[in-house]
Amino acid sequence: MNEKQITQIVEQFSRKSEPLEGNVKVMRVPDYKTVYVEHIGEVGRSITLSEYKVDGKIYWAGYSSRSDTVFVSQASRD
């Protein structure tokens, strides 16, 4: 997944619009997180989140190819 695709997903998440077509899942993680540990079975994997700005709000998001999931954390207040 490239930067542009993640940006589109974060924009849709922020605006609470319908998700993009496809199999990518979006999971909200606790606010202000920049790293998320994804657990699949007994194995944990760190997902580093990058900063995205949408409509004046800041989000951190990262993609896991293992689970085909974008993890999103809000880093600014509504």
C-alpha positions in Angstrom: 0.0 0.0 0.0 1.4 3.4 -1.0 1.3 6.8 0.7 -1.5 8.0 -1.5 -3.7 5.1 -0.7 -3.2 5.5 3.1 -3.9 9.2 2.8 -7.2 8.4 1.1 -8.2 5.9 3.8 -7.3 8.4 6.6 -9.3 11.1 4.8 -12.3 8.8 4.6 -11.8 7.8 8.3 -11.7 11.4 9.3 -14.8 12.4 7.4 -16.6 9.2 8.4 -17.5 8.4 4.8 -17.8 5.0 3.2 -14.6 2.9 3.0 -12.8 2.4 -0.2 -13.8 -0.7 -2.1 -11.5 -3.7 -1.5 -10.4 -5.9 1.3 -8.4 -3.4 3.4 -9.6 -3.2 6.9 -9.4 0.0 9.0 -8.9 -0.3 12.7 -8.8 2.6 15.2 -6.2 2.4 17.9 -5.9 4.5 21.0 -5.4 8.2 20.5 -1.9 9.7 20.4 -0.2 6.4 19.5 2.7 6.4 17.0 3.5 2.6 17.2 1.0 -0.2 17.5 1.7 -3.8 18.2 -0.4 -6.1 16.1 -1.0 -9.5 17.6 -1.7 -12.5 15.2 -1.8 -15.6 17.2 1.1 -15.6 19.7 3.2 -13.4 17.5 3.4 -9.6 17.9 4.6 -7.2 15.3 5.2 -3.5 15.6 3.5 -1.2 13.1 5.1 2.3 12.9 2.5 5.0 12.3 3.2 8.1 10.2 1.6 11.5 10.5 -1.2 12.6 8.2 -3.1 15.9 8.3 -6.7 16.0 7.2 -9.0 19.0 7.5 -6.8 20.6 10.2 -6.7 17.4 12.3 -3.6 15.2 12.8 -3.8 11.4 12.5 -1.1 8.8 12.8 -1.6 5.8 10.5 0.3 2.7 9.4 -0.3 -0.4 7.2 0.2 -4.0 8.0 0.6 -6.2 4.9 0.3 -9.3 7.2 -3.4 -8.5 8.1 -4.1 -6.1 5.2 -5.1 -3.5 7.8 -4.6 0.2 8.2 -4.3 1.3 11.8 -5.4 4.9 12.6 -4.8 6.9 15.8 -6.1 10.4 16.2 -3.5 12.9 17.5 -5.7 16.1 17.7 -8.9 16.9 19.4 -12.3 17.2 17.6 
